[in-house]
Amino acid sequence: MKKLLFITLLLFLSSPVIAQQHTWGSKVVKNVAPKTLTVVTAYPNPFSTETRVNFNSTVRQTVTFTVKNLLGNTVYMERINAKKGRNYVPFKRDNLQNGMYIYSLQTDTEIVSKRLVIR
């Protein structure tokens, strides 16, 4: 449990700062980069041999797909040239052990991380 909390903290701290807050009088103005990745899912999840990570991109961009174990070690990484609209990344288990992993999609402005289970 401590390892999972530590990894979550590392993921949180390693994400780029994308929001700034300014106060002008009593009015708060926020500058937030727009989300470019939406509807991020893995199907099937849990899986035994392979799965597919689906996502929508609002712009053409390079996306880094990473899978990490619960110790924070990167076990798979791939760069994808995402087109505007629906995209997917096929992922095969290969020699990975059964268990929980964290997959993430990272752009220049955001990181989306979710859980992946191999059984």
N, C-alpha and C positions, 0 to 999 in steps of 0.2 A: 504494500500500500504506500509506503514511504517513497519507493522508486517511482510509482505512478504520479504521485504529487510532485516529485522533483522534476520529472519529465514535463509535466504540464506547466510547471513554473518556468522551465527552460524555454518551452515553446512560446509562452506568453512574453517572456523577456526578450526573445530573439526576434519577435515580429517588429517590423518597422513602425515608427511613430507616424501615424497618418492623420491625426487630429490635433488641431490647435484651437485654443479657446481664447478669445479676446473679450474684454468687458469695456464697453463704451457707455459710460453713465450707468444706467440700470439695464441696458440691453446687452444680451450675450450673443456674440456672433461666432459661429463655428465654421472652420474651414476643414471639410472632410473630403478626402479623395473618393470619388464614386466607386461603388463596387463593380468589378468587371467579371467576377465569377459568381454564378448563381446556380441553384439546383444541383448541388454536388451530392452524388449518391454512388454507392457501389452495389452492384447486383450480379450474382447473388452474394449475400453477406449474412451469415457465415458461408464459406465455400470450402471445397475440398481440393480441387485441382486448379481452377482458374476463375477469375471474376472480371468484371468490366467496370471501370470508374467513369461515370457519366457526368458531364458538366456543361453548362451554357457559358459562353463568353460573349460579352457585349461588344468587344473589339477584337481585331486580329492582334495576337500577342504571343510571346514566348512564355510557356508555362513549365515550371519544373515540378515533376511528379516524383515524390520521395516516399519511401516506406521505411519506417524505423521500428526496431523492436522496443520493448518496454524499458530497456536499459539506455535507450537513446542512440543506439548504434544504427547507422544507415545500412540497410540490407539491400536496397534497390533505389536507383535514381535514373530518371530519363527526362530529357528536355523535349517538349512538344511544341510545335508551331500550331497554335490554336487558331481556328478560323472564327469569324463572327457567327454565332449561333451554337448549335449542338455539336459537342465533341465527346470523344471517349478515349480511354486508355485501357487496352487489354493488359491484364496482369496475371502471370502464371506463378504458381507456388514454387516451382522448381524444387530446391532442397530445403526450403524453410520448414521449421518444426511447427506442429500444431500450437495454437495460442493466439494471443491478441497482439496486434500491431497498430501503429498509427500511420495513416497515410496523409500526405498533405500536397496541396496544389499551391504553388507560390508564383506570384507575378512581381512586377516592380513595385506595386503598391499594396499588396495584400497577401495573406496566407490563410488558406482554409484547411483545417485539419479535422480528420474524423477517424473513427475506429474501424478496424478491419479484423475479422476473426477467421482463422484457418482451423478447420477441424479434420 
